[in-house]
Amino acid sequence: MDLVAIEEIKRLKHRYFRTLDLKLWAEFADCLAEDISARYGTQAMNTPLHYDNRADVVSFMEQNLGPAIVTVHIANHPEIDVDGDTATGSWAFEDTVLVPEAKIQIRGAGYYLDTYRRDPDGAWRISSTQYERIYEAVTSLADLPSFKLIANRWDPSLRH
């Protein structure tokens, strides 16, 4: 068992979510193989999203999860199998998406299924990713009179 590779892949997946949530697009891009196959699906967006290269994935994320959207992704329970310079992994995840302008919150959970590849520069990158939702729920924040966003990294008036 290649424990060093497993730990590097764990760090890669955590970096993927951290850079996504913090909107660090260049670092996010570096988590992905140039020829990544990404299959995202969400009821909130009505249609499955399929991308077959890094530039398209990053462009989609940057355009749709920019500063007007707050996201938090938590992943755990990794099951990673390494075979030389390739690997597979499964991750349980939960995500929360706040859209302050639309006054909605989306929460969900599921399992990511990834493949990884060690590129010629020695870095592990995600070569394919997809997930299966266990649930996804939308809550209107307008229906919650007590809801008040008191801190938001992306809103200068709420940054402390």
C-alpha positions as CSV (number, residue, x, y, z in Angstrom):
1,M,0.0,0.0,0.0
2,D,1.4,3.4,-1.0
3,L,0.6,5.5,2.0
4,V,2.6,8.5,0.7
5,A,0.5,8.6,-2.5
6,I,-2.7,8.1,-0.5
7,E,-1.8,11.1,1.7
8,E,-0.9,13.2,-1.3
9,I,-4.3,12.4,-2.9
10,K,-6.1,13.3,0.3
11,R,-4.4,16.6,0.3
12,L,-5.3,17.1,-3.4
13,K,-9.0,16.5,-2.8
14,H,-9.0,18.8,0.3
15,R,-7.2,21.5,-1.8
16,Y,-9.8,21.1,-4.6
17,F,-12.6,22.0,-2.2
18,R,-10.6,24.7,-0.3
19,T,-9.7,26.5,-3.5
20,L,-13.2,26.1,-4.9
21,D,-14.8,27.6,-1.8
22,L,-12.2,30.4,-1.5
23,K,-12.5,31.1,-5.3
24,L,-8.7,30.6,-5.8
25,W,-9.1,29.7,-9.5
26,A,-5.5,29.3,-10.5
27,E,-4.9,26.9,-7.6
28,F,-8.2,25.2,-8.2
29,A,-7.1,24.6,-11.9
30,D,-3.9,23.0,-10.7
31,C,-5.8,20.3,-8.9
32,L,-7.2,19.1,-12.3
33,A,-5.6,17.2,-15.1
34,E,-5.7,19.1,-18.4
35,D,-7.9,16.4,-19.9
36,I,-10.2,15.9,-16.9
37,S,-13.6,14.3,-17.4
38,A,-16.0,16.1,-15.0
39,R,-19.5,15.0,-14.6
40,Y,-21.5,17.2,-12.2
41,G,-25.2,16.9,-11.7
42,T,-27.5,19.0,-9.6
43,Q,-31.3,19.4,-9.5
44,A,-30.7,23.1,-8.7
45,M,-29.1,23.6,-12.1
46,N,-31.7,21.4,-13.9
47,T,-29.3,19.6,-16.2
48,P,-26.2,17.4,-15.9
49,L,-23.0,19.3,-16.5
50,H,-20.3,17.5,-18.5
51,Y,-16.8,18.9,-19.2
52,D,-13.8,17.2,-20.8
53,N,-11.0,19.7,-20.1
54,R,-9.6,21.8,-17.3
55,A,-10.3,25.2,-18.9
56,D,-14.0,24.4,-19.2
57,V,-14.4,23.2,-15.6
58,V,-12.6,26.2,-14.2
59,S,-14.5,28.6,-16.5
60,F,-17.8,27.1,-15.4
61,M,-16.9,27.3,-11.7
62,E,-15.6,30.9,-11.9
63,Q,-18.7,32.1,-13.8
64,N,-21.3,30.3,-11.7
65,L,-19.7,30.3,-8.2
66,G,-18.2,33.8,-8.2
67,P,-18.4,36.3,-5.3
68,A,-22.2,36.5,-5.3
69,I,-22.3,32.8,-4.2
70,V,-21.0,31.4,-0.9
71,T,-20.1,27.7,-0.9
72,V,-18.7,25.3,1.7
73,H,-17.8,21.7,0.8
74,I,-16.8,19.1,3.4
75,A,-15.4,15.8,2.3
76,N,-14.5,12.8,4.4
77,H,-14.4,9.0,4.6
78,P,-11.9,8.7,1.7
79,E,-11.4,5.2,0.2
80,I,-8.3,5.5,-2.1
81,D,-6.6,2.7,-4.0
82,V,-3.3,3.4,-5.7
83,D,-1.9,1.5,-8.7
84,G,1.5,3.0,-9.6
85,D,0.8,6.5,-11.1
86,T,-3.0,6.2,-11.1
87,A,-5.5,5.9,-8.4
88,T,-9.2,5.7,-7.7
89,G,-11.1,7.3,-4.8
90,S,-14.5,7.7,-3.2
91,W,-15.4,10.5,-0.8
92,A,-18.5,11.3,1.2
93,F,-19.3,15.0,0.9
94,E,-21.7,17.6,2.1
95,D,-22.2,21.0,0.5
96,T,-23.9,24.2,1.4
97,V,-24.5,27.0,-1.2
98,L,-25.9,30.4,-0.2
99,V,-27.2,32.7,-2.8
100,P,-27.9,36.0,-0.8
101,E,-29.4,37.9,-3.7
102,A,-31.9,35.1,-4.5
103,K,-32.4,34.5,-0.7
104,I,-31.9,30.7,-1.1
105,Q,-29.8,28.0,0.5
106,I,-29.0,24.7,-1.2
107,R,-27.7,21.9,0.9
108,G,-26.8,18.4,-0.2
109,A,-24.7,15.3,0.3
110,G,-23.5,12.5,-1.8
111,Y,-20.4,10.5,-2.9
112,Y,-17.7,11.6,-5.2
113,L,-16.0,9.0,-7.4
114,D,-12.7,10.2,-8.7
115,T,-9.7,8.9,-10.6
116,Y,-6.2,10.5,-10.1
117,R,-3.0,10.5,-12.1
118,R,0.5,11.5,-11.2
119,D,1.5,13.9,-14.0
120,P,5.0,14.2,-15.4
121,D,5.8,17.0,-13.0
122,G,5.3,14.6,-10.1
123,A,2.0,16.1,-8.9
124,W,-1.2,14.2,-8.4
125,R,-4.2,15.6,-10.2
126,I,-7.8,14.7,-10.6
127,S,-8.3,13.0,-14.0
128,S,-12.0,12.3,-13.6
129,T,-14.6,13.3,-11.1
130,Q,-18.3,12.7,-10.7
131,Y,-20.7,12.4,-7.9
132,E,-24.0,10.8,-7.0
133,R,-26.3,12.8,-4.8
134,I,-27.9,11.3,-1.8
135,Y,-30.1,14.4,-1.4
136,E,-30.3,18.0,-2.4
137,A,-32.6,20.5,-0.8
138,V,-33.5,24.1,-1.4
139,T,-34.7,26.4,1.3
140,S,-36.1,29.9,0.7
141,L,-34.4,32.2,3.1
142,A,-37.3,34.6,2.6
143,D,-39.4,32.0,4.5
144,L,-37.1,32.3,7.5
145,P,-37.7,35.8,8.9
146,S,-35.0,35.2,11.5
147,F,-32.3,34.5,8.9
148,K,-29.6,37.2,8.7
149,L,-26.3,36.8,7.0
150,I,-23.9,38.5,9.5
151,A,-20.6,37.6,7.9
152,N,-19.7,37.0,4.2
153,R,-16.2,37.0,2.9
154,W,-17.4,38.1,-0.5
155,D,-19.5,41.1,0.7
156,P,-17.3,44.0,1.9
157,S,-20.1,45.3,4.1
158,L,-20.3,42.0,6.0
159,R,-16.5,41.3,6.2
160,H,-15.0,41.6,9.7
